[in-house]
């Protein structure tokens, strides 16, 4: 009888121990943690000027684009918002590490993109204004005919991880152009049988392109008032001041290159350094009827080797 009682007490005690260890709760909260590491961004699909040759605009800047794609596994905002991109458009001979120059190297850190939310990939575009005198790489008048223009894009994320890519090469065309200081030559009032004497009218030609240029002239219509006209050869020009007619040259209706006239290619927007004037005079033959006579003269830029 004593042994039975002891055994019963042992079983009851063992059950109580088991229930204390394994049955305190039916739900247990187990915490988890992870550290997300940084993944470097990648740059791809770099395209310069839509894949086309670069054609400049006289005496102005020309907008060209560099488009590209960025992928960052940590999200595109890791680069676009918290990091940065730098786009460089350059003549191949100076390399992507070039210093900014309106002749050969343009650098911009402003980008437009469609980055949104947690997307890892974004397409982006940078727009450049290329000056009219940027180095040409296409044509006999170019000093860099064996080179091209290239776009390079570098991306950096918030931790400083970087990636870069380069576009295919594109030509930048030669631009031979001039801008005139006036669109009219007014001789004022001249009596029949008189001339302008030592009073010259000046027309300044400014190089508005990226090549050196000479100047060609011809009359597209002679001075006329109704049925009356003044001979084209009565208008004369020179690259220096003169007393009519002096050493000036008579205007003709045949295209003529102005002797000794040359404007070098610009390296900046300082137009006065890349300008040259032609001086003009006129004789009105005796017997010319009164009236206002108008005509037209064509000024043409020309590169000559």
C-alpha positions in Angstrom: 0.0 0.0 0.0 2.8 2.4 0.8 4.6 1.8 -2.5 1.4 2.5 -4.5 1.0 5.9 -2.9 4.6 6.9 -3.6 4.2 5.9 -7.2 1.1 8.0 -7.7 2.9 11.0 -6.3 5.8 10.7 -8.7 3.5 10.5 -11.8 1.6 13.6 -10.8 4.8 15.5 -10.2 6.3 14.5 -13.6 3.2 15.6 -15.5 3.3 19.0 -13.7 7.0 19.5 -14.8 6.2 18.7 -18.4 3.3 21.1 -18.5 5.5 23.9 -17.0 8.2 23.6 -19.7 6.1 22.9 -22.9 2.7 24.3 -22.2 3.3 27.8 -20.9 1.9 29.4 -24.2 0.3 28.2 -27.4 1.8 31.1 -29.5 5.5 32.2 -29.5 6.7 35.4 -31.3 10.1 34.8 -33.0 11.8 38.0 -34.2 13.7 38.2 -37.6 16.3 40.7 -39.0 18.3 41.2 -42.1 20.7 43.9 -43.3 20.2 44.8 -47.0 23.5 45.4 -48.6 24.2 48.0 -51.3 24.3 46.9 -55.0 26.1 49.1 -57.4 24.1 50.8 -60.2 24.6 50.1 -63.9 24.4 52.5 -66.8 23.4 51.3 -70.3 21.8 52.4 -73.6 23.6 55.7 -73.9 22.6 57.5 -77.1 23.9 60.8 -78.3 21.6 63.2 -80.3 19.1 60.4 -81.0 21.9 58.6 -83.0 22.1 61.4 -85.6 24.9 63.7 -86.8 25.1 66.9 -84.9 24.1 70.0 -87.0 24.8 73.3 -85.5 22.8 76.6 -85.7 24.5 79.8 -86.8 25.4 82.2 -84.0 23.3 80.2 -81.4 23.3 77.1 -79.3 21.8 73.9 -80.6 19.9 71.6 -78.2 21.1 68.0 -78.3 20.2 65.2 -76.0 21.9 62.3 -74.3 19.5 59.5 -73.3 20.4 56.6 -71.1 19.1 53.9 -68.7 20.0 53.4 -65.1 19.4 50.2 -63.1 19.9 50.1 -59.3 18.7 47.0 -57.4 18.3 49.3 -54.4 15.8 51.4 -56.4 16.3 54.1 -59.0 16.0 56.9 -56.4 19.3 55.6 -54.9 20.9 57.3 -57.9 18.4 59.9 -59.1 17.5 61.4 -55.7 20.2 60.3 -53.3 23.1 60.0 -55.7 23.8 61.8 -59.0 24.6 61.4 -62.7 27.1 63.3 -64.7 26.8 63.4 -68.5 29.7 64.5 -70.7 29.6 65.3 -74.4 33.0 65.6 -75.9 35.2 65.5 -79.0 36.9 62.1 -78.9 40.4 63.5 -79.0 40.0 65.2 -75.5 38.6 62.1 -73.7 35.7 61.8 -71.2 37.8 63.3 -68.3 38.0 66.6 -70.2 37.7 70.1 -68.7 34.6 72.0 -69.7 35.0 73.9 -72.9 32.5 75.3 -75.4 34.8 74.1 -78.2 35.2 70.4 -77.2 33.7 69.4 -73.8 30.3 69.9 -72.3 29.5 68.6 -68.8 26.0 68.6 -67.2 24.8 67.0 -63.9 21.1 67.8 -64.4 18.9 64.9 -65.6 15.2 64.4 -66.4 14.0 60.8 -65.7 10.9 58.7 -65.1 12.1 57.3 -61.8 9.2 56.5 -59.6 8.6 54.6 -56.3 10.5 51.4 -55.8 11.3 50.8 -59.5 14.9 49.7 -60.0 15.2 50.9 -63.6 14.7 54.4 -65.0 15.2 56.0 -68.4 16.8 59.4 -68.2 17.7 62.3 -70.5 20.2 65.2 -70.3 19.9 68.2 -72.7 23.0 70.2 -73.8 23.3 73.5 -75.6 26.2 73.1 -78.1 27.7 76.4 -79.3 27.9 77.2 -83.0 31.7 77.2 -82.9 32.1 73.8 -81.3 34.9 71.8 -83.0 33.7 70.1 -86.3 34.8 66.5 -87.0 33.3 66.2 -90.5 34.7 67.7 -93.7 37.8 69.1 -95.3 37.6 72.3 -93.3 37.7 70.4 -90.0 40.9 70.2 -88.0 39.6 67.0 -86.4 38.3 65.0 -89.4 39.6 61.7 -87.9 37.7 62.2 -84.7 34.0 62.2 -83.6 31.8 63.4 -80.7 30.9 61.0 -77.9 28.6 60.9 -74.8 29.7 59.5 -71.5 27.4 59.0 -68.6 28.5 58.2 -65.0 26.1 57.3 -62.2 26.8 57.3 -58.4 24.5 56.0 -55.8 24.0 57.1 -52.2 26.9 55.0 -50.9 29.3 56.2 -53.6 29.2 53.1 -55.8 29.6 54.0 -59.4 29.0 52.9 -63.0 29.5 54.4 -66.4 28.9 53.8 -70.1 29.6 55.5 -73.4 27.6 56.1 -76.6 28.6 55.3 -80.1 30.5 58.1 -82.0 28.7 60.8 -84.0 29.9 63.4 -86.4 29.6 67.2 -85.7 29.2 68.9 -89.1 31.2 71.9 -90.3 29.1 75.1 -90.2 30.3 78.0 -92.4 28.1 81.0 -91.8 28.2 84.7 -91.3 25.9 87.2 -89.5 25.6 90.8 -90.9 25.5 93.9 -88.8 22.7 95.3 -91.0 20.2 94.1 -93.6 20.3 97.4 -95.6 22.9 99.7 -97.1 21.5 103.3 -97.2 23.5 105.8 -99.1 21.1 108.6 -98.2 20.4 111.4 -100.7 22.8 111.8 -103.6 22.4 114.2 -106.4 22.6 113.0 -110.0 26.1 113.3 -111.2 27.6 113.0 -107.7 29.0 110.2 -105.5 29.5 109.4 -101.9 33.1 110.7 -101.9 34.9 109.7 -98.7 31.7 108.8 -96.9 31.4 105.0 -96.7 28.6 102.8 -95.5 29.9 99.9 -93.4 28.6 96.3 -93.3 30.2 94.1 -90.7 30.3 90.3 -91.3 30.7 88.2 -88.1 31.7 84.6 -88.3 28.7 82.6 -87.0 30.0 79.1 -87.6 32.9 76.8 -86.7 35.1 77.2 -89.7 37.1 80.1 -91.1 35.3 82.0 -93.8 35.9 84.3 -96.8 33.1 86.4 -98.3 31.4 86.4 -101.7 29.3 89.2 -103.1 26.9 89.7 -106.0 23.9 91.8 -106.8 20.7 89.9 -107.1 18.9 93.0 -108.3 20.2 96.4 -109.4 19.2 99.7 -107.9 15.9 100.6 -109.5 13.0 103.0 -109.2 10.1 101.9 -111.4 11.5 101.6 -115.0 14.7 103.6 -114.0 17.8 102.0 -112.7 21.4 102.7 -111.7 24.1 100.4 -113.1 25.2 97.7 -110.6 28.8 98.7 -111.2 28.0 102.1 -109.7 28.1 100.4 -106.2 31.6 99.8 -105.1 33.2 98.1 -102.0 36.5 97.7 -100.3 37.8 96.1 -97.1 39.2 99.6 -96.1 37.9 103.1 -96.3 38.1 104.9 -99.6 37.2 108.0 -101.5 35.0 107.1 -104.4 36.1 105.2 -106.5 39.7 105.0 -105.2 40.9 101.4 -104.9 37.4 99.9 -104.4 35.9 97.1 -106.5 32.8 97.4 -108.6 29.9 95.2 -107.6 28.7 92.8 -110.3 25.8 90.4 -110.7 28.4 87.6 -110.9 29.4 85.9 -107.6 32.8 87.3 -106.7 35.1 86.4 -103.8 36.3 89.6 -101.9 40.0 89.8 -102.2 42.0 89.7 -98.9 38.8 89.0 -96.8 39.2 86.2 -94.2 37.6 85.7 -90.7 39.1 83.0 -88.6 36.9 80.4 -86.8 35.6 81.6 -83.4 36.8 80.1 -80.1 34.3 82.1 -78.0 31.3 84.4 -78.2 33.4 87.5 -78.4 32.1 88.5 -81.8 34.3 91.5 -82.3 37.3 89.2 -82.4 35.8 87.3 -85.4 34.4 90.1 -87.5 35.4 92.2 -90.5 33.8 95.1 -92.3 33.3 95.9 -96.0 32.9 99.6 -96.9 30.5 100.8 -99.6 30.1 103.8 -101.9 27.9 104.8 -104.8 28.0 107.1 -107.8 24.7 108.3 -109.3 25.2 109.0 -113.0 24.2 112.3 -114.5 20.7 112.3 -116.0 19.3 109.8 -113.4 15.6 110.7 -112.6 14.7 111.5 -109.1 13.3 108.8 -106.9 14.0 106.2 -104.3 16.1 103.4 -105.8 16.3 100.0 -104.1 18.2 96.8 -105.0 19.6 93.7 -103.3 23.1 92.4 -102.7 23.9 88.8 -101.6 26.6 88.2 -99.0 27.7 84.6 -98.9 30.1 82.8 -96.5 32.6 80.5 -98.1 35.3 78.3 -96.7 38.4 78.1 -98.8 41.4 75.8 -98.3 
